[in-house]
């Protein structure tokens, strides 16, 4: 039987394996016990805040224009935001975002 694991949980599990539960918990602002319970599927509370924090910290993409790693939220903000006509370099980046294969779908 195959079980579906949400994207945020997969990211959290991978980062905990790569570093440690204590390290990822500290970066997220949660206790190691909380992260351990979440990863074990035994957390008694709602996990929506942990999911949001995990995505904000761990859901990364490499920007081909800036040649740097950024969060999906930063990418979405740049790509889906209004054109920054006040700054030529930012406008150049925004234009590159419009053609980028990593461009987030939707607003």
N, C-alpha and C positions, 0 to 999 in steps of 0.2 A: 504494500500500500504506500503510495506516494503522498506526502503531505506538502501543502503549499506553505512556504515561508515568505513573509512580507519582505520587500526589498530592504527596508530599514533594519530589520532583524538580521538579515544576511550580512549587511554591512557591519553591524555591531559585532556579530559573531566573528567575522573575518578579522576585524581590528583587534578584538580581544585575543584571538589566536596569534596575531602578528606581534602584538605588544604584550599586554596582560590585562586581565579584568580590572585590576587596580588602576592601571594607567589610563585606560579608556574611561573608566568611571570618573576619575579625577578630571579629565578633559571635558567630560559631559556635565560635571557638577553634581554627580550622584555618588552614592556610596558603592563600594565594591559588592556589598551584600545585595543591594538592589539590582545591580547589573547581573550578578550571578543568578538571582531568582528569575529575572527576565529571560536570560539565556536558557535556563532550565525549564521555562514554561510554567513556573510556579509563582509568579508575581501575583499577589492578591488584588492589586489595584488596577486601575486603567493605565495602559501604556502609551496613550496618545502623546503625552509630553515627552516621554523618553524617545518615542519615534520621531517627533519633530526635532529634538535636539540631536539625535543620531543623524538624521538626514542633513541638517544644517552643518554638522561638523564633518561627516564622512562621505557624503555623496558628492564626489569630486569629478571634474572634467578638466582636460588639458585644453586650454584655449590656443588654437593654432595661430591666431593673430598676435596675441600678447606673448605667446610661448611661455605661459605659466599655468600652474594649477589653480583652479578656483572652484568654489562650491557651485552646485547646480543653481542655488538661489542667486548668487552673483551673476552667473551666466544668464539666467532668465531676466534679471533686472536690466542687464546691458542689452540683450537681444530684443526683448519685448517692450522696453521702455520707449519713451518719446525720443526722437532724434535730437542729440545735443548740439544744436546749431551754433551755440555760443563758443565752442572749442573745436578747432579743426582736427586735433589728434583724437579726441573722443568721438567726433563724427566719423572719422576714418575707421575707428574700431567698430562703431555701431553699424556702419555699412558692411564691414567684413562679417559681422554677426548675421546679417540678413541672408548671406549665402553659405553660412557655415553648416556643415553636416551635423554638428553637435547642437544646433539651435533647438531650444526647447519648443515643443508643440504648444500652440494656444497662447493665451495671454499670460 
